[in-house]
Amino acid sequence: MFEYFHYYVGIRRLHKKLAAIRRQYTSDVEAERRGDNRGEEIEKIKSFAPHERSEVEKEIRSLHTHYLWQRATRLILPMPSHDDKEMWEDDYGRMMLTTKGTMELRSLI
């Protein structure tokens, strides 16, 4: 039960962060349309927002992986090998389940 609570709070926090990034991006684009900001400054914001959003999405996937890993370990289920590239993705040393890996592990649980 504690794992789920930790997972739920973490996912909720990250989704709020994602929503804040979207709101900030929208307000910056609207400011550009009104002419409140300089063009080059807005271009920096536009190039940074997708990167920031993808980092938060990676954190969400990492949290999903950790939660599913804990559940599967507790239930003594066979885990996919880390060498299986269809199931795992290596993000600079941080192993995360791919979409296929997540779906397979969830079906086992």
Contacts in CASP RR format, 6 or more apart in sequence:
PFRMAT RR
TARGET T0000
AUTHOR 0000-0000-0000
METHOD contacts of the structure
MODEL  1
MFEYFHYYVGIRRLHKKLAAIRRQYTSDVEAERRGDNRGEEIEKIKSFAP
HERSEVEKEIRSLHTHYLWQRATRLILPMPSHDDKEMWEDDYGRMMLTTK
GTMELRSLI
3 67 0 8 1.000
3 70 0 8 1.000
3 71 0 8 1.000
4 67 0 8 1.000
7 63 0 8 1.000
7 66 0 8 1.000
7 67 0 8 1.000
10 63 0 8 1.000
11 60 0 8 1.000
11 63 0 8 1.000
11 64 0 8 1.000
14 56 0 8 1.000
14 59 0 8 1.000
14 60 0 8 1.000
14 63 0 8 1.000
15 60 0 8 1.000
17 56 0 8 1.000
18 53 0 8 1.000
18 56 0 8 1.000
18 57 0 8 1.000
18 60 0 8 1.000
21 49 0 8 1.000
21 52 0 8 1.000
21 53 0 8 1.000
21 56 0 8 1.000
22 53 0 8 1.000
24 49 0 8 1.000
25 45 0 8 1.000
25 46 0 8 1.000
25 49 0 8 1.000
28 37 0 8 1.000
28 42 0 8 1.000
28 45 0 8 1.000
28 46 0 8 1.000
28 49 0 8 1.000
29 42 0 8 1.000
29 46 0 8 1.000
31 37 0 8 1.000
31 42 0 8 1.000
32 39 0 8 1.000
32 42 0 8 1.000
58 91 0 8 1.000
58 96 0 8 1.000
61 96 0 8 1.000
61 97 0 8 1.000
62 91 0 8 1.000
62 94 0 8 1.000
62 96 0 8 1.000
64 97 0 8 1.000
64 102 0 8 1.000
65 95 0 8 1.000
65 96 0 8 1.000
65 97 0 8 1.000
65 102 0 8 1.000
68 97 0 8 1.000
68 102 0 8 1.000
68 105 0 8 1.000
68 106 0 8 1.000
68 109 0 8 1.000
69 79 0 8 1.000
69 105 0 8 1.000
71 109 0 8 1.000
72 79 0 8 1.000
72 105 0 8 1.000
72 108 0 8 1.000
72 109 0 8 1.000
73 79 0 8 1.000
75 109 0 8 1.000
77 105 0 8 1.000
77 108 0 8 1.000
77 109 0 8 1.000
78 108 0 8 1.000
79 105 0 8 1.000
80 87 0 8 1.000
80 88 0 8 1.000
80 101 0 8 1.000
80 104 0 8 1.000
80 105 0 8 1.000
81 87 0 8 1.000
82 88 0 8 1.000
82 95 0 8 1.000
86 98 0 8 1.000
86 100 0 8 1.000
86 101 0 8 1.000
87 97 0 8 1.000
87 98 0 8 1.000
87 100 0 8 1.000
87 101 0 8 1.000
87 104 0 8 1.000
88 95 0 8 1.000
88 96 0 8 1.000
88 97 0 8 1.000
88 98 0 8 1.000
88 101 0 8 1.000
89 95 0 8 1.000
89 96 0 8 1.000
89 97 0 8 1.000
89 98 0 8 1.000
97 105 0 8 1.000
END
